[in-house]
Protein backbone atom coordinates (compact mmCIF):
# COMPACT_ATOMS: atom_id res chain seq x y z
CA UNK A 1 0.00 0.00 0.00
CA UNK A 2 1.33 3.43 -0.80
CA UNK A 3 1.94 6.18 1.73
CA UNK A 4 -0.52 9.00 2.14
CA UNK A 5 0.08 11.40 -0.74
CA UNK A 6 2.60 14.08 -0.03
CA UNK A 7 1.65 17.67 -0.58
CA UNK A 8 2.07 18.84 -4.15
CA UNK A 9 4.42 21.75 -4.70
CA UNK A 10 2.86 25.01 -5.80
CA UNK A 11 2.86 25.79 -9.49
CA UNK A 12 5.22 28.64 -10.25
CA UNK A 13 5.32 30.85 -13.30
CA UNK A 14 8.74 32.52 -13.31
CA UNK A 15 9.71 35.05 -15.92
CA UNK A 16 11.90 33.65 -18.68
CA UNK A 17 15.55 33.75 -17.62
CA UNK A 18 14.68 34.98 -14.11
CA UNK A 19 14.29 31.80 -12.08
CA UNK A 20 15.14 31.76 -8.41
CA UNK A 21 17.10 28.79 -7.00
CA UNK A 22 13.89 27.51 -5.37
CA UNK A 23 12.01 27.71 -8.66
CA UNK A 24 14.80 25.84 -10.46
CA UNK A 25 14.83 23.22 -7.72
CA UNK A 26 11.07 22.69 -7.86
CA UNK A 27 11.10 22.50 -11.65
CA UNK A 28 13.75 19.76 -11.59
CA UNK A 29 11.93 17.95 -8.78
CA UNK A 30 8.66 17.99 -10.70
CA UNK A 31 10.39 16.55 -13.76
CA UNK A 32 11.83 13.72 -11.66
CA UNK A 33 8.46 13.06 -10.05
CA UNK A 34 6.78 12.85 -13.46
CA UNK A 35 9.48 10.44 -14.62
CA UNK A 36 9.01 8.15 -11.60
CA UNK A 37 5.24 8.19 -11.98
CA UNK A 38 5.52 7.29 -15.65
CA UNK A 39 8.05 4.51 -14.96
CA UNK A 40 5.64 2.87 -12.51
CA UNK A 41 2.39 3.91 -14.19
CA UNK A 42 1.62 5.13 -10.69
CA UNK A 43 -1.59 6.70 -9.46
CA UNK A 44 -1.78 10.34 -8.44
CA UNK A 45 -2.33 9.18 -4.87
CA UNK A 46 1.00 7.30 -4.83
CA UNK A 47 3.54 9.35 -2.93
CA UNK A 48 6.96 10.35 -4.18
CA UNK A 49 8.78 8.37 -1.49
CA UNK A 50 6.64 5.29 -2.20
CA UNK A 51 7.60 5.49 -5.87
CA UNK A 52 11.27 5.78 -4.96
CA UNK A 53 11.07 2.69 -2.76
CA UNK A 54 9.35 0.69 -5.49
CA UNK A 55 12.02 1.54 -8.05
CA UNK A 56 14.77 0.67 -5.57
CA UNK A 57 13.16 -2.76 -5.12
CA UNK A 58 13.22 -3.18 -8.89
CA UNK A 59 16.88 -2.13 -9.07
CA UNK A 60 15.91 0.83 -11.25
CA UNK A 61 17.40 3.24 -8.71
CA UNK A 62 20.69 2.88 -6.88
CA UNK A 63 20.95 3.38 -3.14
CA UNK A 64 22.74 6.72 -3.53
CA UNK A 65 20.04 7.94 -5.93
CA UNK A 66 17.36 6.85 -3.47
CA UNK A 67 19.03 8.66 -0.57
CA UNK A 68 19.31 11.85 -2.61
CA UNK A 69 15.68 11.66 -3.75
CA UNK A 70 14.43 11.24 -0.18
CA UNK A 71 16.46 14.28 0.88
CA UNK A 72 15.15 16.27 -2.08
CA UNK A 73 11.57 15.30 -1.14
CA UNK A 74 12.08 16.73 2.35
CA UNK A 75 13.48 19.95 0.88
CA UNK A 76 10.63 20.16 -1.65
CA UNK A 77 8.09 19.96 1.17
CA UNK A 78 9.94 22.60 3.18
CA UNK A 79 9.98 24.98 0.22
CA UNK A 80 6.36 24.31 -0.74
CA UNK A 81 5.09 24.89 2.81
CA UNK A 82 7.25 27.98 3.34
CA UNK A 83 6.30 31.59 2.76
CA UNK A 84 5.84 32.96 -0.75
CA UNK A 85 6.13 36.51 -2.02
CA UNK A 86 4.93 37.54 -5.49
CA UNK A 87 4.41 33.88 -6.33
CA UNK A 88 7.97 32.93 -5.40
CA UNK A 89 9.25 31.06 -2.34
CA UNK A 90 11.24 33.23 0.05
CA UNK A 91 13.60 30.43 1.14
CA UNK A 92 16.10 29.34 -1.50
CA UNK A 93 18.15 26.11 -1.57
CA UNK A 94 21.90 26.40 -1.92
CA UNK A 95 23.28 26.61 -5.47
CA UNK A 96 25.11 23.29 -5.09
CA UNK A 97 21.84 21.61 -4.09
CA UNK A 98 20.15 22.96 -7.22
CA UNK A 99 23.07 21.72 -9.31
CA UNK A 100 22.84 18.31 -7.64
CA UNK A 101 19.14 17.76 -8.31
CA UNK A 102 19.55 18.93 -11.91
CA UNK A 103 22.39 16.46 -12.37
CA UNK A 104 20.30 13.61 -10.96
CA UNK A 105 17.39 14.64 -13.17
CA UNK A 106 19.64 14.41 -16.21
CA UNK A 107 20.93 10.97 -15.15
CA UNK A 108 17.39 9.64 -14.74
CA UNK A 109 15.72 11.25 -17.74
CA UNK A 110 18.56 10.65 -20.20
CA UNK A 111 19.63 7.18 -19.11
CA UNK A 112 22.10 5.58 -21.55
CA UNK A 113 21.21 2.44 -23.46
CA UNK A 114 22.99 -0.74 -22.47
CA UNK A 115 24.46 -1.10 -25.97
CA UNK A 116 26.18 2.24 -25.48
CA UNK A 117 27.76 1.14 -22.21
CA UNK A 118 28.63 -2.56 -22.40
CA UNK A 119 31.12 -3.47 -25.12
CA UNK A 120 31.99 -6.95 -26.37
CA UNK A 121 34.61 -7.91 -28.91
CA UNK A 122 33.05 -11.28 -29.69
CA UNK A 123 29.42 -12.39 -29.75
CA UNK A 124 29.66 -16.17 -29.65
CA UNK A 125 26.66 -18.35 -30.33
CA UNK A 126 26.25 -22.02 -31.14
CA UNK A 127 23.65 -24.38 -32.56
CA UNK A 128 22.54 -27.73 -31.13
CA UNK A 129 24.68 -29.35 -33.84
CA UNK A 130 27.86 -27.45 -32.86
CA UNK A 131 30.66 -29.58 -31.49
CA UNK A 132 31.26 -29.52 -27.75
CA UNK A 133 34.95 -28.90 -28.41
CA UNK A 134 34.03 -25.50 -29.87
CA UNK A 135 32.30 -24.55 -26.63
CA UNK A 136 35.25 -25.69 -24.54
CA UNK A 137 37.59 -23.65 -26.74
CA UNK A 138 35.40 -20.55 -26.30
CA UNK A 139 35.39 -20.97 -22.53
CA UNK A 140 39.16 -21.36 -22.50
CA UNK A 141 39.98 -18.54 -24.92
CA UNK A 142 37.41 -15.91 -23.94
CA UNK A 143 36.41 -16.84 -20.39
CA UNK A 144 32.71 -16.73 -21.27
CA UNK A 145 30.31 -18.77 -19.16
CA UNK A 146 27.05 -18.25 -21.09
CA UNK A 147 26.35 -18.97 -24.75
CA UNK A 148 23.07 -18.48 -26.64
CA UNK A 149 22.06 -21.51 -28.68
CA UNK A 150 20.23 -20.84 -31.94
CA UNK A 151 18.50 -23.39 -34.13
CA UNK A 152 16.53 -22.99 -37.35
CA UNK A 153 13.71 -21.23 -35.53
CA UNK A 154 15.91 -18.70 -33.77
CA UNK A 155 16.93 -18.55 -30.12
CA UNK A 156 16.67 -22.03 -28.58
CA UNK A 157 18.07 -21.75 -25.06
CA UNK A 158 21.11 -20.76 -23.01
CA UNK A 159 24.12 -23.00 -22.53
CA UNK A 160 26.03 -22.21 -19.35
CA UNK A 161 29.33 -23.35 -17.89
CA UNK A 162 27.26 -25.01 -15.16
CA UNK A 163 25.56 -27.20 -17.76
CA UNK A 164 28.94 -28.10 -19.22
CA UNK A 165 30.24 -29.00 -15.75
CA UNK A 166 27.21 -31.22 -15.09
CA UNK A 167 27.72 -32.94 -18.43
CA UNK A 168 31.41 -33.56 -17.68
CA UNK A 169 30.61 -35.01 -14.25
CA UNK A 170 27.91 -37.36 -15.61
CA UNK A 171 29.75 -38.39 -18.75
CA UNK A 172 33.00 -39.21 -16.95
CA UNK A 173 31.15 -41.21 -14.29
CA UNK A 174 29.85 -43.53 -16.99
CA UNK A 175 33.08 -44.88 -18.47
CA UNK A 176 35.78 -42.34 -17.65
CA UNK A 177 35.46 -40.72 -21.07
CA UNK A 178 33.63 -37.75 -22.54
CA UNK A 179 31.39 -39.33 -25.14
CA UNK A 180 29.05 -36.45 -26.01
CA UNK A 181 29.87 -34.80 -29.31
CA UNK A 182 27.29 -32.04 -29.88
CA UNK A 183 25.94 -29.09 -27.92
CA UNK A 184 22.49 -30.66 -28.13
CA UNK A 185 23.72 -33.61 -26.07
CA UNK A 186 25.15 -31.27 -23.43
CA UNK A 187 21.89 -29.29 -23.26
CA UNK A 188 20.23 -32.36 -21.76
CA UNK A 189 22.02 -31.39 -18.55
CA UNK A 190 20.65 -27.84 -18.53
CA UNK A 191 18.38 -26.82 -15.67
CA UNK A 192 15.55 -24.23 -15.40
CA UNK A 193 17.92 -21.70 -13.84
CA UNK A 194 20.07 -21.79 -16.99
CA UNK A 195 17.99 -19.15 -18.72
CA UNK A 196 18.27 -15.85 -20.54
CA UNK A 197 15.90 -12.95 -21.15
CA UNK A 198 15.56 -11.43 -24.62
CA UNK A 199 15.48 -7.61 -24.70
CA UNK A 200 15.51 -4.94 -27.45
CA UNK A 201 18.55 -2.78 -28.20
CA UNK A 202 16.68 0.27 -26.86
CA UNK A 203 16.90 -1.14 -23.32
CA UNK A 204 18.36 1.44 -20.95
CA UNK A 205 20.88 0.78 -18.21
CA UNK A 206 18.32 1.14 -15.37
CA UNK A 207 15.97 -1.21 -17.23
CA UNK A 208 18.77 -3.75 -17.63
CA UNK A 209 19.60 -3.55 -13.92
CA UNK A 210 15.95 -4.31 -13.20
CA UNK A 211 15.94 -7.25 -15.63
CA UNK A 212 19.08 -8.82 -14.17
CA UNK A 213 17.71 -8.37 -10.65
CA UNK A 214 14.24 -9.81 -11.28
CA UNK A 215 13.62 -13.39 -10.15
CA UNK A 216 11.29 -15.78 -11.96
CA UNK A 217 8.44 -17.69 -10.31
CA UNK A 218 11.00 -20.16 -8.97
CA UNK A 219 13.07 -17.43 -7.34
CA UNK A 220 15.85 -17.67 -9.94
CA UNK A 221 17.71 -14.73 -11.45
CA UNK A 222 18.45 -14.82 -15.19
CA UNK A 223 21.94 -15.90 -16.17
CA UNK A 224 22.02 -13.43 -19.03
CA UNK A 225 20.11 -10.88 -21.04
CA UNK A 226 20.41 -11.31 -24.79
CA UNK A 227 20.06 -8.01 -26.63
CA UNK A 228 18.60 -8.23 -30.14
CA UNK A 229 17.18 -5.58 -32.46
CA UNK A 230 13.64 -5.81 -31.08
CA UNK A 231 13.98 -8.49 -28.40
CA UNK A 232 12.58 -11.21 -30.67
CA UNK A 233 13.65 -14.87 -30.69
CA UNK A 234 14.24 -14.88 -34.45
CA UNK A 235 16.84 -12.09 -34.24
CA UNK A 236 20.55 -12.66 -33.71
CA UNK A 237 22.27 -11.34 -30.57
CA UNK A 238 23.83 -7.90 -30.62
CA UNK A 239 25.06 -8.08 -27.04
CA UNK A 240 25.03 -10.55 -24.16
CA UNK A 241 24.82 -8.96 -20.72
CA UNK A 242 25.61 -10.96 -17.58
CA UNK A 243 26.02 -10.35 -13.86
CA UNK A 244 29.71 -9.54 -14.35
CA UNK A 245 28.61 -6.45 -16.30
CA UNK A 246 26.62 -4.99 -13.40
CA UNK A 247 29.53 -2.84 -12.04
CA UNK A 248 29.89 -1.26 -15.50
CA UNK A 249 26.15 -0.60 -15.63
CA UNK A 250 26.17 0.98 -12.18
CA UNK A 251 29.09 3.22 -13.11
CA UNK A 252 27.11 4.48 -16.11
CA UNK A 253 24.33 5.82 -13.86
CA UNK A 254 26.50 6.73 -10.88
CA UNK A 255 25.37 9.72 -8.86
C-alpha positions in Angstrom: 0.0 0.0 0.0 1.3 3.4 -0.8 1.9 6.2 1.7 -0.5 9.0 2.1 0.1 11.4 -0.7 2.6 14.1 0.0 1.6 17.7 -0.6 2.1 18.8 -4.1 4.4 21.7 -4.7 2.9 25.0 -5.8 2.9 25.8 -9.5 5.2 28.6 -10.2 5.3 30.9 -13.3 8.7 32.5 -13.3 9.7 35.0 -15.9 11.9 33.7 -18.7 15.6 33.8 -17.6 14.7 35.0 -14.1 14.3 31.8 -12.1 15.1 31.8 -8.4 17.1 28.8 -7.0 13.9 27.5 -5.4 12.0 27.7 -8.7 14.8 25.8 -10.5 14.8 23.2 -7.7 11.1 22.7 -7.9 11.1 22.5 -11.6 13.8 19.8 -11.6 11.9 17.9 -8.8 8.7 18.0 -10.7 10.4 16.5 -13.8 11.8 13.7 -11.7 8.5 13.1 -10.0 6.8 12.8 -13.5 9.5 10.4 -14.6 9.0 8.2 -11.6 5.2 8.2 -12.0 5.5 7.3 -15.7 8.0 4.5 -15.0 5.6 2.9 -12.5 2.4 3.9 -14.2 1.6 5.1 -10.7 -1.6 6.7 -9.5 -1.8 10.3 -8.4 -2.3 9.2 -4.9 1.0 7.3 -4.8 3.5 9.4 -2.9 7.0 10.3 -4.2 8.8 8.4 -1.5 6.6 5.3 -2.2 7.6 5.5 -5.9 11.3 5.8 -5.0 11.1 2.7 -2.8 9.4 0.7 -5.5 12.0 1.5 -8.0 14.8 0.7 -5.6 13.2 -2.8 -5.1 13.2 -3.2 -8.9 16.9 -2.1 -9.1 15.9 0.8 -11.3 17.4 3.2 -8.7 20.7 2.9 -6.9 20.9 3.4 -3.1 22.7 6.7 -3.5 20.0 7.9 -5.9 17.4 6.8 -3.5 19.0 8.7 -0.6 19.3 11.8 -2.6 15.7 11.7 -3.7 14.4 11.2 -0.2 16.5 14.3 0.9 15.1 16.3 -2.1 11.6 15.3 -1.1 12.1 16.7 2.3 13.5 20.0 0.9 10.6 20.2 -1.6 8.1 20.0 1.2 9.9 22.6 3.2 10.0 25.0 0.2 6.4 24.3 -0.7 5.1 24.9 2.8 7.2 28.0 3.3 6.3 31.6 2.8 5.8 33.0 -0.8 6.1 36.5 -2.0 4.9 37.5 -5.5 4.4 33.9 -6.3 8.0 32.9 -5.4 9.3 31.1 -2.3 11.2 33.2 0.0 13.6 30.4 1.1 16.1 29.3 -1.5 18.1 26.1 -1.6 21.9 26.4 -1.9 23.3 26.6 -5.5 25.1 23.3 -5.1 21.8 21.6 -4.1 20.1 23.0 -7.2 23.1 21.7 -9.3 22.8 18.3 -7.6 19.1 17.8 -8.3 19.5 18.9 -11.9 22.4 16.5 -12.4 20.3 13.6 -11.0 17.4 14.6 -13.2 19.6 14.4 -16.2 20.9 11.0 -15.1 17.4 9.6 -14.7 15.7 11.2 -17.7 18.6 10.6 -20.2 19.6 7.2 -19.1 22.1 5.6 -21.6 21.2 2.4 -23.5 23.0 -0.7 -22.5 24.5 -1.1 -26.0 26.2 2.2 -25.5 27.8 1.1 -22.2 28.6 -2.6 -22.4 31.1 -3.5 -25.1 32.0 -7.0 -26.4 34.6 -7.9 -28.9 33.1 -11.3 -29.7 29.4 -12.4 -29.7 29.7 -16.2 -29.6 26.7 -18.4 -30.3 26.3 -22.0 -31.1 23.7 -24.4 -32.6 22.5 -27.7 -31.1 24.7 -29.3 -33.8 27.9 -27.5 -32.9 30.7 -29.6 -31.5 31.3 -29.5 -27.8 35.0 -28.9 -28.4 34.0 -25.5 -29.9 32.3 -24.5 -26.6 35.3 -25.7 -24.5 37.6 -23.6 -26.7 35.4 -20.5 -26.3 35.4 -21.0 -22.5 39.2 -21.4 -22.5 40.0 -18.5 -24.9 37.4 -15.9 -23.9 36.4 -16.8 -20.4 32.7 -16.7 -21.3 30.3 -18.8 -19.2 27.1 -18.2 -21.1 26.3 -19.0 -24.8 23.1 -18.5 -26.6 22.1 -21.5 -28.7 20.2 -20.8 -31.9 18.5 -23.4 -34.1 16.5 -23.0 -37.4 13.7 -21.2 -35.5 15.9 -18.7 -33.8 16.9 -18.6 -30.1 16.7 -22.0 -28.6 18.1 -21.7 -25.1 21.1 -20.8 -23.0 24.1 -23.0 -22.5 26.0 -22.2 -19.3 29.3 -23.3 -17.9 27.3 -25.0 -15.2 25.6 -27.2 -17.8 28.9 -28.1 -19.2 30.2 -29.0 -15.8 27.2 -31.2 -15.1 27.7 -32.9 -18.4 31.4 -33.6 -17.7 30.6 -35.0 -14.3 27.9 -37.4 -15.6 29.7 -38.4 -18.7 33.0 -39.2 -17.0 31.2 -41.2 -14.3 29.8 -43.5 -17.0 33.1 -44.9 -18.5 35.8 -42.3 -17.7 35.5 -40.7 -21.1 33.6 -37.7 -22.5 31.4 -39.3 -25.1 29.1 -36.5 -26.0 29.9 -34.8 -29.3 27.3 -32.0 -29.9 25.9 -29.1 -27.9 22.5 -30.7 -28.1 23.7 -33.6 -26.1 25.2 -31.3 -23.4 21.9 -29.3 -23.3 20.2 -32.4 -21.8 22.0 -31.4 -18.6 20.6 -27.8 -18.5 18.4 -26.8 -15.7 15.6 -24.2 -15.4 17.9 -21.7 -13.8 20.1 -21.8 -17.0 18.0 -19.2 -18.7 18.3 -15.9 -20.5 15.9 -12.9 -21.1 15.6 -11.4 -24.6 15.5 -7.6 -24.7 15.5 -4.9 -27.4 18.5 -2.8 -28.2 16.7 0.3 -26.9 16.9 -1.1 -23.3 18.4 1.4 -20.9 20.9 0.8 -18.2 18.3 1.1 -15.4 16.0 -1.2 -17.2 18.8 -3.8 -17.6 19.6 -3.6 -13.9 16.0 -4.3 -13.2 15.9 -7.2 -15.6 19.1 -8.8 -14.2 17.7 -8.4 -10.7 14.2 -9.8 -11.3 13.6 -13.4 -10.2 11.3 -15.8 -12.0 8.4 -17.7 -10.3 11.0 -20.2 -9.0 13.1 -17.4 -7.3 15.9 -17.7 -9.9 17.7 -14.7 -11.4 18.4 -14.8 -15.2 21.9 -15.9 -16.2 22.0 -13.4 -19.0 20.1 -10.9 -21.0 20.4 -11.3 -24.8 20.1 -8.0 -26.6 18.6 -8.2 -30.1 17.2 -5.6 -32.5 13.6 -5.8 -31.1 14.0 -8.5 -28.4 12.6 -11.2 -30.7 13.7 -14.9 -30.7 14.2 -14.9 -34.4 16.8 -12.1 -34.2 20.6 -12.7 -33.7 22.3 -11.3 -30.6 23.8 -7.9 -30.6 25.1 -8.1 -27.0 25.0 -10.6 -24.2 24.8 -9.0 -20.7 25.6 -11.0 -17.6 26.0 -10.4 -13.9 29.7 -9.5 -14.3 28.6 -6.4 -16.3 26.6 -5.0 -13.4 29.5 -2.8 -12.0 29.9 -1.3 -15.5 26.2 -0.6 -15.6 26.2 1.0 -12.2 29.1 3.2 -13.1 27.1 4.5 -16.1 24.3 5.8 -13.9 26.5 6.7 -10.9 25.4 9.7 -8.9 
